[in-house]
């Protein structure tokens, strides 16, 4: 039972990781310091995608599921197993990756613009009175 819970927890963390990579940069619009952990997470996700780094959650999920007597994740990994062909068609994997990259870029650009606006407002002489 414990191994099954571990496998399920790793799967949920995987989904949370993907949601955070996709949308986490928008947290920096409200809390500017949130940009730095999101940048680290996004760069790690980029490394997984482009370089082929192994995600420790994939290993943990497979390990837990196999010890619970279930099938582990296939060699293709989490995204191919749970998302590609399920959430979006297989031929649109690149489109999904581009949309995630666009979301990250948009969130960071928005955070930069808001940061500049806040800085101008703090430095504006009429706001000091």
C-alpha positions as CSV (number, residue, x, y, z in Angstrom):
1,X,0.0,0.0,0.0
2,X,2.8,2.4,0.9
3,X,4.5,1.9,-2.5
4,X,1.3,2.6,-4.3
5,X,0.8,5.8,-2.4
6,X,4.4,6.8,-3.3
7,X,3.7,6.1,-7.0
8,X,0.5,8.1,-6.9
9,X,2.1,10.9,-5.0
10,X,4.9,11.1,-7.5
11,X,2.3,11.2,-10.3
12,X,0.5,14.1,-8.7
13,X,3.8,16.0,-8.1
14,X,4.6,15.5,-11.8
15,X,1.3,17.1,-12.7
16,X,1.9,19.9,-10.2
17,X,5.4,20.4,-11.7
18,X,4.0,20.8,-15.2
19,X,1.3,23.2,-14.1
20,X,3.9,25.2,-12.2
21,X,6.3,25.3,-15.2
22,X,3.4,26.4,-17.4
23,X,1.7,29.0,-15.1
24,X,4.1,29.6,-12.2
25,X,5.7,32.7,-13.8
26,X,2.3,34.5,-13.4
27,X,2.8,34.3,-9.6
28,X,5.6,36.8,-10.1
29,X,3.0,39.4,-11.3
30,X,1.8,39.5,-7.7
31,X,5.0,38.4,-5.9
32,X,8.1,39.4,-7.9
33,X,10.5,37.2,-5.9
34,X,8.5,34.2,-7.2
35,X,10.2,34.6,-10.5
36,X,13.5,33.1,-9.3
37,X,12.2,29.7,-8.2
38,X,10.1,29.6,-11.4
39,X,13.1,30.4,-13.5
40,X,15.1,27.5,-12.0
41,X,12.1,25.2,-12.5
42,X,11.6,26.3,-16.1
43,X,15.3,25.9,-16.9
44,X,15.3,22.4,-15.4
45,X,12.2,21.5,-17.5
46,X,14.0,22.9,-20.5
47,X,16.9,20.7,-19.7
48,X,14.6,17.7,-19.5
49,X,13.0,18.5,-22.8
50,X,16.1,19.5,-24.8
51,X,19.0,17.7,-23.3
52,X,17.1,14.6,-22.1
53,X,17.8,14.9,-18.4
54,X,16.0,12.3,-16.3
55,X,13.3,13.6,-14.0
56,X,13.7,12.2,-10.5
57,X,9.9,12.0,-10.2
58,X,9.7,9.6,-13.2
59,X,12.2,7.3,-11.4
60,X,10.3,7.6,-8.1
61,X,6.9,6.9,-9.7
62,X,8.2,3.9,-11.6
63,X,10.0,2.6,-8.5
64,X,6.9,2.9,-6.3
65,X,4.5,1.4,-8.8
66,X,6.8,-1.5,-9.6
67,X,7.2,-2.3,-5.9
68,X,3.4,-2.1,-5.5
69,X,3.1,-4.8,-8.3
70,X,2.0,-2.3,-11.0
71,X,3.5,-1.4,-14.3
72,X,6.0,1.4,-14.1
73,X,6.1,4.3,-16.5
74,X,7.3,3.4,-20.0
75,X,10.7,4.4,-21.2
76,X,9.2,7.4,-23.0
77,X,8.3,8.9,-19.6
78,X,5.6,10.8,-17.8
79,X,4.5,13.2,-20.5
80,X,4.2,10.5,-23.2
81,X,2.3,8.2,-20.9
82,X,-0.2,10.7,-19.4
83,X,-0.4,13.6,-21.8
84,X,0.6,12.9,-25.3
85,X,-2.2,11.2,-27.1
86,X,-4.5,11.7,-24.1
87,X,-4.7,15.5,-23.5
88,X,-3.5,16.5,-27.0
89,X,-2.9,14.4,-30.2
90,X,0.5,12.8,-30.6
91,X,1.3,14.9,-33.6
92,X,0.9,18.1,-31.5
93,X,3.6,17.5,-29.0
94,X,5.7,20.3,-30.5
95,X,2.7,22.6,-30.4
96,X,2.1,21.8,-26.7
97,X,5.8,22.5,-26.0
98,X,5.6,25.8,-27.9
99,X,2.5,26.9,-26.0
100,X,4.2,26.1,-22.7
101,X,7.2,28.2,-23.8
102,X,4.9,31.0,-24.9
103,X,3.2,30.9,-21.5
104,X,6.5,31.1,-19.7
105,X,7.7,33.9,-21.9
106,X,4.5,35.9,-21.5
107,X,4.6,35.5,-17.7
108,X,8.2,36.6,-17.5
109,X,7.6,39.6,-19.8
110,X,4.5,40.6,-17.8
111,X,6.5,40.3,-14.6
112,X,9.3,42.5,-16.0
113,X,6.8,45.2,-17.2
114,X,5.1,45.2,-13.8
115,X,8.4,45.4,-12.0
116,X,9.4,48.4,-14.1
117,X,6.1,50.1,-13.5
118,X,6.4,49.6,-9.7
119,X,9.9,50.9,-9.8
120,X,8.9,54.0,-11.7
121,X,6.0,54.6,-9.2
122,X,8.3,54.3,-6.2
123,X,10.8,56.7,-7.8
124,X,8.2,59.2,-9.0
125,X,8.5,62.5,-7.1
126,X,4.8,63.1,-6.7
127,X,4.5,59.7,-5.0
128,X,6.9,60.7,-2.3
129,X,4.9,63.5,-0.9
